[in-house]
Amino acid sequence: MIATSRKTTIRLPQNRPPVHPGEIMAEEYMLPYNITQQEMAVHLKISRKHLIDIIHGRKPISLEIAQRLAKLFRTSIEFWFQGQMAYDLWHAVRHPSRQLRTIKPLELNIN
């Protein structure tokens, strides 16, 4: 269990989706340091295809991958995972599933 005294709030942009953390990894870490996709996949111990899917936003950054990125780049796990949460939340709010649209809230009476 990790205890923290900081309260974390995820701020979502209003007019555009948040940048997928895979794009941040590519643009802010891989490109400036000349890390190839193959090298990054080896460092993260994932397939090159999996890495490419993350970079292009087709796969999310899991908690496990967030931990690996945090260790590799000496960042926080929260940086990667909260970026993924913000991306997912923005899309979920704007594009609710069919199942979600059919759920009716319960009328809860607390006595």
C-alpha positions as CSV (number, residue, x, y, z in Angstrom):
1,M,0.0,0.0,0.0
2,I,1.3,3.4,-1.0
3,A,0.3,6.3,1.3
4,T,0.4,9.8,0.0
5,S,-0.5,13.1,1.6
6,R,-1.1,14.8,-1.8
7,K,-4.6,14.9,-3.2
8,T,-4.5,14.3,-6.9
9,T,-6.9,15.9,-9.3
10,I,-6.9,15.0,-13.0
11,R,-7.6,18.0,-15.1
12,L,-9.2,17.3,-18.5
13,P,-9.0,19.6,-21.4
14,Q,-12.4,20.9,-22.6
15,N,-11.9,21.2,-26.3
16,R,-9.5,18.4,-27.2
17,P,-8.6,15.0,-26.0
18,P,-5.6,14.6,-23.7
19,V,-2.5,13.4,-25.4
20,H,-2.1,9.6,-25.1
21,P,0.8,8.7,-22.9
22,G,2.2,6.5,-25.7
23,E,2.6,9.7,-27.8
24,I,4.3,11.4,-24.9
25,M,6.7,8.5,-24.5
26,A,7.6,8.7,-28.2
27,E,7.8,12.5,-28.5
28,E,9.3,13.4,-25.2
29,Y,11.5,10.4,-24.4
30,M,12.3,8.2,-27.4
31,L,12.9,10.9,-30.1
32,P,15.1,13.3,-28.0
33,Y,17.2,10.4,-26.8
34,N,17.3,8.6,-30.2
35,I,15.8,5.4,-28.7
36,T,14.4,3.2,-31.5
37,Q,11.2,1.3,-31.2
38,Q,13.1,-2.0,-31.1
39,E,15.4,-0.7,-28.3
40,M,12.4,0.6,-26.3
41,A,10.6,-2.7,-26.7
42,V,13.7,-4.5,-25.4
43,H,14.0,-2.1,-22.4
44,L,10.4,-2.5,-21.5
45,K,10.5,-6.3,-22.2
46,I,7.5,-6.1,-24.5
47,S,7.1,-6.9,-28.2
48,R,7.7,-4.2,-30.8
49,K,4.1,-4.6,-32.0
50,H,2.8,-4.0,-28.4
51,L,5.0,-0.9,-28.2
52,I,3.8,0.4,-31.6
53,D,0.2,-0.1,-30.5
54,I,0.9,1.9,-27.3
55,I,2.6,4.7,-29.3
56,H,-0.3,5.0,-31.6
57,G,-2.9,4.9,-28.9
58,R,-4.4,1.5,-29.9
59,K,-3.4,0.0,-26.5
60,P,-3.4,1.6,-23.1
61,I,-0.4,1.9,-20.8
62,S,-1.2,-0.7,-18.1
63,L,-0.1,-0.3,-14.5
64,E,2.7,-2.7,-15.2
65,I,4.0,-0.8,-18.2
66,A,3.6,2.5,-16.2
67,Q,5.9,0.9,-13.6
68,R,8.5,-0.1,-16.2
69,L,8.4,3.4,-17.8
70,A,8.8,5.0,-14.4
71,K,11.8,2.9,-13.6
72,L,13.4,3.3,-17.0
73,F,13.0,7.1,-17.2
74,R,13.2,7.8,-13.4
75,T,9.7,9.3,-13.4
76,S,6.7,8.5,-11.3
77,I,4.3,5.7,-11.9
78,E,1.6,8.2,-11.5
79,F,2.8,10.4,-14.4
80,W,2.2,7.5,-16.8
81,F,-0.8,6.0,-15.2
82,Q,-2.7,9.3,-14.6
83,G,-2.0,10.2,-18.2
84,Q,-3.7,7.0,-19.3
85,M,-6.6,7.6,-16.9
86,A,-7.1,11.1,-18.2
87,Y,-7.1,9.9,-21.8
88,D,-9.5,7.1,-21.0
89,L,-11.8,9.3,-18.9
90,W,-12.0,12.0,-21.5
91,H,-13.1,9.4,-24.1
92,A,-15.5,7.6,-21.8
93,V,-17.3,10.7,-20.8
94,R,-17.8,11.9,-24.4
95,H,-18.5,8.4,-25.9
96,P,-20.5,6.4,-23.4
97,S,-21.1,2.7,-24.3
98,R,-24.6,1.5,-25.3
99,Q,-24.8,-0.5,-22.1
100,L,-24.0,2.6,-20.0
101,R,-26.7,4.6,-21.7
102,T,-29.3,2.0,-20.8
103,I,-28.5,2.0,-17.0
104,K,-31.0,3.9,-14.9
105,P,-29.8,5.2,-11.6
106,L,-31.3,3.6,-8.5
107,E,-33.6,5.6,-6.2
108,L,-31.8,5.1,-2.9
109,N,-33.6,6.1,0.2
110,I,-31.3,6.4,3.2
111,N,-33.3,6.2,6.5
